[in-house]
Amino acid sequence: MKDFFTYCTDIKELYMPFETFGIYHILFLIISFSLIFLLYKYYRNISVERQNTFLKGLGCYFLIEEAIYTLWLLWKCHNHLLIQLLPLELCSITVYINALSIFTKKESLRYFSCVVGLFAGSIAMLYPANIAGLYSAISYRTINFYMLHASFVLLSLIYVNECKFTLKAMLRNIFIICCLFTFAFFINKTYGTQYMFVGSPPSIGVIRSIYEMSGPFFLLCVYATMLLQHLIELPFLVMLQNKLKKGDL
C-alpha cells in the first residue's frame, strides 16, 4: 500500500502486479462489467427526472476525475510532466466530450461519446496497456483507470437508446477521429511522444505490426482501421439499440 499513489517510474518493486489477463485483471473485468450492468439496469428503472440527475452526476464525475488525475500527476509525476498533462490521448479527449455531451445535450457529441466510449472503454479495459506491468492491482492509477473506462461504457449504453445511427453521423464521427489521430501523429513525430499509440514505433503489438508493414502509409492504415471499426460497430449498435428498446437486455 505504500506505493498506492506512486507514479510508475518511481515504483521500485511491484506488490500484487497488475498483468494483462492475470488474476487481478480478470477480477477487475468482472467487477467493472457487473457494475456497468447493475448501474444501467438502475438507470432504466428510475424516473426521467432521476435519470437526468444521474447523468448530471456522471458528467460531474468526469470533470472531477480529470481534475483529481491532473493533481495526482502534478504531485507524483516527475518525468515529462507536460507530456502527461496534455489531454491528447483519445480517452482524455473523450472525458471532456462526455461531460459536454451531458450538459449541452448536443447530438453530435452524444454520438461521439456513444461510439468512441463503447469502443475505447471496452478495448482499454480488455487491453490496459497504460497500467499493465506498471502498477499494482491495488493502486490509485489502476482503480481510477477502470472506474473511468467503465463509466465510458455505461454512458455509451445510456446513449445507445437516444442516438440516430445514420451514415452521415458515422462519416462525421470518422472525420473527427481521423483529425484527432492526424494531430496526435504529427505531435508524436515532432516531440517523440506516444499519444493515441501512433508514435514511432507504437508499443502495442498489433499496432506495431501495422506500423512496420505500412511504413510511410501508417496514417492511411489508421484511417482505414477507423472506417472498418465504424462499419463493424454500426450494425452492432443498431442491433443493441433494438434489443435495449425491446427490453431484451
HELIX and SHEET records of a PDB file:
HELIX    1   1 CYS A    8  ASP A   10  5                                   3    
HELIX    2   2 ILE A   23  ARG A   44  1                                  22    
HELIX    3   3 VAL A   48  LYS A   76  1                                  29    
HELIX    4   4 LEU A   81  LEU A   85  1                                   5    
HELIX    5   5 LEU A   90  THR A  104  1                                  15    
HELIX    6   6 GLU A  107  LEU A  126  1                                  20    
HELIX    7   7 TYR A  140  VAL A  160  1                                  21    
HELIX    8   8 LEU A  167  TYR A  191  1                                  25    
HELIX    9   9 TYR A  195  PHE A  197  5                                   3    
HELIX   10  10 GLY A  205  SER A  214  1                                  10    
HELIX   11  11 GLY A  215  PHE A  217  5                                   3    
HELIX   12  12 PHE A  218  LYS A  246  1                                  29    
END                                                                             
